[in-house]
């Protein structure tokens, strides 16, 4: 009987310890009405290559500017379906809104290099996909 009493005491002690730990952890894990903040990766990964990806211009034509702003000096223009390399990405405040801009460089057709709003270019992770998209736009 002594063994059963010790085993019972041990079981009760373990149960009590587990219960105490759970009571203390439960409020923390329930959240206390905290706001969740989404994790947003950086615009340009510190591990990125010299380019972020490849893009295809998705509007009939667009001016490329020297800086990430509408009023910047024009560096040239790109037509729909033009294949570009995306080198950098920036968020720019414009009044009360935030716009995403990309630094693009025309791949094979010319020496156009400059900034354009990200919404004007479809971005792909590899050149093959971008070429396929570019070819389908030019048909």
N, C-alpha and C positions, 0 to 999 in steps of 0.2 A: 503494500500500500504506500510505502514511502516514495517509491519510484513514481507512481501515478500522481501523487501530490506534487512532486517536484516538476514533473512534466506539465501538469496542469498550471502550476505557478509560472513556469517558463512560457507556456502558450499564452497565458493571460498577459504577461509582461510584454511579449512580442506584439500581441494584438493592441495593447494600450499604446505602445510606441508608434506602431503603424497608424493608429487612429489619430494620435497627436500630430504626426507629420502631415497626414491628409487634411486635418482641420486647418493647419497653418498654411498649407500650399493652396488649398481650394480658393480662397479669396484672391490670391495673386493670379492664379490661372484663369479665373473668371473675368478678369479684365478691369474692373472698377470703372467702366464707361470711358475707357481711353479711346482717343481718336487714332485710327490706324493710318500710318503714313506709308504710301506706296514706295517701293524701292525703284528708283529710276536710274538706269545705267547712264554713265557719262555720255555726252554727245559724241566724243571722240575717245575711243578706248585707248588707254595708255599702252596696251599691248598691240595696237593696230599696226598694220604695215604702213608703207608710205601712202597708200590710198585706202579709203574706207570701203569703196565699192565702185560700181559702174552705174551710170544713169542714162536714161533716154528722155529727151525733151518731149513733153506731152501736150504742148500748145503749138499753134501754127508757127509762131516765132517769138523769141524773147530777147531782150537786150541783156547783156552781161555787163555788170558794173565793176568798177575798180574796188569798191568797198561794199560791205553788206548793208546797203541802204538804197532806197528808191532813187534818191537824188544824186547818187554817185556818178562819176564820169563813166560814160559807156566805153567798154573795152571791145565791143563788137556785138554780134548777135548770133543766135543759134536757131535753127529751124526744127520743126517737128521731126522726130525720129533721129536727131543727131545723137551720136554716142559720145558720152563724156566720162572722164574719170572723176570721181568725187574724192577730193583731197582732205577737206575739212568741213566741219559743221559748227554753226554758231547760233545761239539764241540772241535775238536783238529786240530790245524794247522799242516799240513804235507807238508813242502816245500811251494809251491804256492797254495795248495788246502786246503780246510777245510773238515774234515771227521767227521761224527757223530758216536760216540761210545756209547754202552750201557753196564751197569754193570748188568750181568745176574747171576742167581742162579738156578741150576737145581732143579726142583720141588721135585720129589719123588724118582728118580732113584739113586741119589748119592749126593756127597758133592761138586760138581764142582761149583765154584763161581769165576767169573772173568769178564774181559772186552772182547768184540768183536765188530767188525764194525757192525753198525746198518743194513747195506744192507744184512747181512748174516742171519737175523732173521725177520720173519713176526710178527708184533706186533698187539695184539688184546686187546680190552678194558676189556674183562672178560675171566675167565678161561674156561667157557663152550665152547666158540667159538674157543679158542686155542686148547682145547682137540679134538674137531671135526676136526680141520685142521690137528692136529698131527696124528690122526687115519687115515685120508684119505691119508696122505703121507706114512704111513707105510704099506699100502696095496700093 
